[in-house]
Amino acid sequence: MVPEMLRTIIKIDEEKCDGCGVCVPSCKEGAIKIIDNKARLISDMFCDGLGACIGECPQGAITLEEREAEPYDEARVMEYILSCGLNTVKAHLEHLIDHDEFENLQIALDFLKERGIKVDINNEAPKQAPSSCGCPGSQAQEIKPVQAQKTVTPSGEIKSELRQWPIQLHLVAPQAPYYRNADLLLAADCAGFVAPAFHSEFLKNKSIAIACPKLDQNQTVYVEKLIEMIDYSKINTLTVLIMKVPCCGGLVRLAQTAVSKAVRKVPVKAVVLDFDGSIIEEEWI
């Protein structure tokens, strides 16, 4: 038996409930059913405690309470709602995005991926996504133009074009808002130090992820994240910026592998830099 825990969960007042059923479709987890002319919570583990159903109840019969309940189980929810059809699954995924439930969204996407099921979720950008690391310095955030750092040099003002944080590929969340319908720059770690005009020439108007194909571990995760950016965040283009050293070519191969495995196809550009920052090669591949 699953141990119970103290958490927020819905409470249905049977005296107020008239069994109208308006709350049922608003529960994207399928936790509410009409039984004996009353709305019933059929399983604690199906209720995410977000209360999307509350505002739909015309009788005010649904509230939130904190009590001992079975933990919410995203995998069990997916098993249940999959039998209801892909439109229900899609509504559930978009519900998770709307409520910033990115950890559960990842579980749901992994569930679908394991079964070879593709669901096209909408293009509306989620408000914020957490990184895959619990470190406060890795919290996902979008950098607005007014927040960009400006540096005055003898030749004039240089503006940062960075639109996000974090940037390391292991730390980024593929469903983060700044990747939605974006042009993605996948840059080798060294490239930003070599190219004098990195921000204005390569980063401007793009979202970014950086990686080192020689030193970084568990690069299978990199491929999976790039696939999610292509299929779920629907990036428009992918530019891979690397150095001329042989090991850097691994970053291009990672991108090509991701594109070959993704359902959507996006154009990929490879840009190779010399040690002085000049472009040796630039082509769509």
C-alpha positions as CSV (number, residue, x, y, z in Angstrom):
1,M,0.0,0.0,0.0
2,V,1.3,3.5,-0.9
3,P,2.0,5.5,2.2
4,E,-0.1,8.6,2.6
5,M,1.4,12.1,2.9
6,L,0.1,15.5,4.0
7,R,-0.8,17.5,0.8
8,T,-3.3,19.7,-0.8
9,I,-6.3,17.9,-2.4
10,I,-9.8,18.8,-3.4
11,K,-12.8,18.4,-1.1
12,I,-16.4,18.0,-2.4
13,D,-19.3,19.2,-0.3
14,E,-22.0,16.7,-1.1
15,E,-24.7,18.9,0.3
16,K,-23.9,21.7,-2.2
17,C,-23.2,19.4,-5.1
18,D,-26.1,18.9,-7.5
19,G,-24.4,16.5,-9.8
20,C,-24.3,18.8,-12.8
21,G,-21.0,17.4,-13.9
22,V,-19.4,20.7,-15.0
23,C,-16.4,20.0,-12.9
24,V,-15.6,16.7,-14.7
25,P,-14.1,17.9,-18.0
26,S,-12.1,20.6,-16.1
27,C,-10.2,17.9,-14.2
28,K,-7.5,16.9,-16.7
29,E,-6.4,14.0,-14.6
30,G,-9.8,12.2,-14.6
31,A,-10.0,12.4,-10.8
32,I,-13.7,13.4,-10.7
33,K,-16.6,11.2,-11.8
34,I,-20.4,11.6,-11.3
35,I,-21.5,8.7,-9.2
36,D,-25.1,8.4,-7.8
37,N,-25.8,12.0,-9.0
38,K,-22.9,13.5,-7.0
39,A,-19.3,14.5,-8.0
40,R,-16.9,12.1,-6.4
41,L,-13.1,12.1,-6.1
42,I,-12.4,8.6,-7.4
43,S,-8.7,8.4,-6.3
44,D,-6.4,10.6,-4.2
45,M,-3.5,9.7,-6.4
46,F,-5.3,11.2,-9.5
47,C,-5.8,14.6,-7.9
48,D,-2.9,17.0,-8.4
49,G,-4.3,19.5,-5.9
50,L,-4.1,22.4,-8.3
51,G,-7.9,23.1,-8.1
52,A,-8.6,23.7,-11.8
53,C,-12.1,22.3,-11.1
54,I,-13.0,24.8,-8.4
55,G,-13.9,27.7,-10.6
56,E,-16.0,25.6,-12.8
57,C,-18.4,24.5,-10.0
58,P,-21.6,26.7,-10.1
59,Q,-22.6,25.6,-6.6
60,G,-19.2,26.3,-5.0
61,A,-19.1,22.7,-3.8
62,I,-15.4,22.2,-4.4
63,T,-12.7,23.6,-2.2
64,L,-9.1,22.7,-1.4
65,E,-8.0,21.2,1.9
66,E,-4.7,19.9,3.3
67,R,-5.0,16.3,4.6
68,E,-3.4,12.9,4.5
69,A,-3.7,11.5,1.0
70,E,-1.9,9.2,-1.4
71,P,0.8,11.0,-3.3
72,Y,-0.2,12.2,-6.8
73,D,1.1,9.7,-9.4
74,E,1.6,11.1,-12.9
75,A,2.4,7.7,-14.4
76,R,-0.9,6.2,-13.0
77,V,-2.8,9.3,-14.4
78,M,-1.3,8.7,-17.8
79,E,-2.2,5.1,-17.8
80,Y,-5.8,6.0,-16.9
81,I,-6.4,8.9,-19.3
82,L,-4.7,7.2,-22.3
83,S,-7.7,5.0,-22.5
84,C,-9.8,8.1,-23.0
85,G,-8.1,9.0,-26.2
86,L,-5.3,11.3,-27.4
87,N,-7.4,14.5,-27.2
88,T,-7.7,13.9,-23.4
89,V,-4.0,13.2,-23.2
90,K,-3.3,16.5,-25.1
91,A,-5.6,18.4,-22.7
92,H,-3.8,17.0,-19.8
93,L,-0.3,17.9,-21.1
94,E,-1.4,21.5,-21.8
95,H,-2.9,21.6,-18.3
96,L,0.5,20.7,-16.8
97,I,2.1,23.4,-18.9
98,D,-0.5,26.0,-17.8
99,H,0.2,25.2,-14.2
100,D,4.0,25.1,-14.5
101,E,4.0,21.4,-13.6
102,F,7.2,20.7,-15.6
103,E,8.4,17.8,-13.5
104,N,5.1,15.9,-14.1
105,L,5.2,17.0,-17.7
106,Q,8.5,15.3,-18.1
107,I,7.1,12.1,-16.6
108,A,4.2,12.3,-18.9
109,L,6.3,12.8,-22.0
110,D,8.6,9.9,-21.0
111,F,5.5,7.7,-20.5
112,L,4.4,8.5,-24.1
113,K,7.9,8.2,-25.5
114,E,8.3,4.7,-24.1
115,R,5.1,3.7,-25.9
116,G,5.9,5.4,-29.1
117,I,3.0,7.8,-28.8
118,K,3.4,11.4,-30.2
119,V,1.0,14.1,-29.0
120,D,1.1,17.6,-30.6
121,I,0.7,20.1,-27.7
122,N,-0.1,23.7,-28.4
123,N,2.5,26.4,-29.1
124,E,1.6,28.7,-26.2
125,A,4.7,29.3,-24.2
126,P,4.7,28.2,-20.6
127,K,5.4,30.9,-18.1
128,Q,8.5,29.3,-16.5
129,A,10.2,26.0,-16.3
130,P,12.6,24.7,-13.7
131,S,16.0,23.3,-14.5
132,S,16.9,19.7,-14.0
133,C,19.1,20.7,-11.1
134,G,18.0,21.8,-7.6
135,C,20.7,24.5,-7.4
136,P,19.1,28.0,-7.0
137,G,21.7,29.3,-9.4
138,S,20.3,27.0,-12.1
139,Q,16.7,28.2,-11.8
140,A,15.3,28.8,-15.2
141,Q,14.6,32.5,-16.0
142,E,14.1,34.6,-19.1
143,I,16.2,37.7,-19.4
144,K,14.3,40.7,-20.8
145,P,16.1,43.2,-23.1
146,V,16.0,45.9,-20.4
147,Q,17.9,43.5,-18.1
148,A,20.7,42.8,-20.5
149,Q,24.1,43.9,-19.3
150,K,25.7,46.7,-21.3
151,T,29.5,47.3,-21.4
152,V,31.0,50.5,-22.7
153,T,34.3,50.0,-24.6
154,P,36.5,52.5,-26.5
155,S,34.7,51.4,-29.7
156,G,31.3,52.0,-28.3
157,E,28.5,50.1,-26.4
158,I,28.2,46.3,-26.5
159,K,24.9,44.9,-25.5
160,S,24.4,41.3,-24.1
161,E,22.0,39.3,-26.3
162,L,21.5,36.6,-23.6
163,R,17.8,35.9,-23.2
164,Q,17.8,33.1,-20.6
165,W,19.4,31.3,-17.7
166,P,20.7,28.6,-17.4
167,I,22.6,27.8,-20.6
168,Q,24.5,24.6,-20.0
169,L,22.7,21.8,-21.9
170,H,22.6,19.5,-18.8
171,L,20.9,22.2,-16.8
172,V,18.3,23.6,-19.3
173,A,14.7,22.5,-19.4
174,P,13.7,21.7,-23.0
175,Q,10.1,23.0,-22.4
176,A,11.3,26.3,-21.0
177,P,9.5,29.3,-22.6
178,Y,12.5,30.8,-24.3
179,Y,12.8,27.6,-26.4
180,R,9.3,27.8,-27.7
181,N,9.3,28.5,-31.5
182,A,12.9,29.9,-31.1
183,D,16.0,29.7,-33.2
184,L,18.4,27.7,-31.2
185,L,22.2,28.2,-30.9
186,L,24.0,25.1,-29.8
187,A,27.5,26.4,-29.0
188,A,30.7,24.6,-27.9
189,D,31.8,25.9,-24.5
190,C,34.9,27.5,-26.0
191,A,33.2,29.4,-28.8
192,G,32.0,32.3,-26.7
193,F,35.5,33.1,-25.6
194,V,37.0,32.9,-29.1
195,A,34.4,34.9,-31.1
196,P,34.9,38.7,-30.4
197,A,31.3,39.4,-31.6
198,F,29.7,36.3,-30.2
199,H,26.6,38.2,-28.9
200,S,25.9,40.3,-31.9
201,E,26.9,37.8,-34.6
202,F,25.8,34.5,-33.3
203,L,23.5,34.9,-30.2
204,K,21.3,37.8,-31.2
205,N,17.6,36.8,-31.4
206,K,18.4,33.2,-30.5
207,S,18.0,31.0,-27.5
208,I,21.2,29.1,-26.5
209,A,22.5,25.8,-25.1
210,I,26.2,25.2,-24.6
211,A,28.0,21.9,-24.3
212,C,31.4,20.2,-24.7
213,P,31.3,17.0,-26.7
214,K,34.8,15.9,-25.4
215,L,34.4,16.5,-21.7
216,D,30.7,16.3,-20.9
217,Q,29.3,13.0,-19.6
218,N,26.0,11.3,-20.4
219,Q,25.5,12.8,-23.8
220,T,22.5,10.6,-24.5
221,V,20.6,13.2,-22.4
222,Y,21.8,15.9,-24.8
223,V,20.2,14.0,-27.7
224,E,16.9,13.5,-25.8
225,K,16.8,17.2,-24.8
226,L,17.3,18.3,-28.4
227,I,14.6,16.0,-29.6
228,E,12.2,17.5,-27.0
229,M,13.2,21.0,-28.2
230,I,12.4,20.0,-31.8
231,D,9.2,18.1,-31.2
232,Y,7.6,19.8,-28.2
233,S,9.1,23.3,-28.0
234,K,9.1,23.4,-31.8
235,I,12.3,25.3,-32.4
236,N,12.5,26.8,-35.8
237,T,16.2,26.4,-36.7
238,L,19.3,24.9,-35.0
239,T,22.7,26.5,-35.4
240,V,25.7,24.5,-34.2
241,L,28.7,26.7,-33.4
242,I,32.0,24.8,-32.9
243,M,35.7,25.2,-33.0
244,K,38.0,23.7,-35.7
245,V,39.4,21.0,-33.4
246,P,38.3,17.5,-34.3
247,C,36.5,16.7,-31.0
248,C,34.1,19.6,-31.6
249,G,32.6,17.8,-34.5
250,G,30.9,15.6,-32.0
251,L,28.5,18.4,-31.2
252,V,27.4,18.5,-34.8
253,R,26.8,14.7,-34.8
254,L,24.7,15.1,-31.6
255,A,22.5,17.6,-33.4
256,Q,22.2,15.4,-36.5
257,T,21.3,12.4,-34.4
258,A,18.6,14.4,-32.6
259,V,17.1,15.7,-35.9
260,S,17.1,12.2,-37.4
261,K,15.2,10.8,-34.4
262,A,12.8,13.7,-34.0
263,V,9.3,13.7,-35.7
264,R,9.6,17.3,-36.8
265,K,12.4,18.3,-39.1
266,V,14.3,21.5,-38.6
267,P,17.1,23.1,-40.7
268,V,20.6,22.7,-39.2
269,K,23.5,25.0,-39.8
270,A,27.1,24.2,-38.8
271,V,29.5,27.0,-38.2
272,V,33.2,26.3,-37.6
273,L,35.5,28.9,-36.0
274,D,39.2,29.3,-36.1
275,F,41.2,30.2,-33.0
276,D,41.1,33.9,-33.9
277,G,37.3,33.8,-34.0
278,S,37.1,33.9,-37.8
279,I,34.6,31.7,-39.6
280,I,36.3,28.8,-41.5
281,E,33.2,27.1,-42.6
282,E,29.5,27.8,-42.6
283,E,26.8,25.6,-44.2
284,W,23.4,24.2,-43.8
285,I,23.7,20.4,-43.4
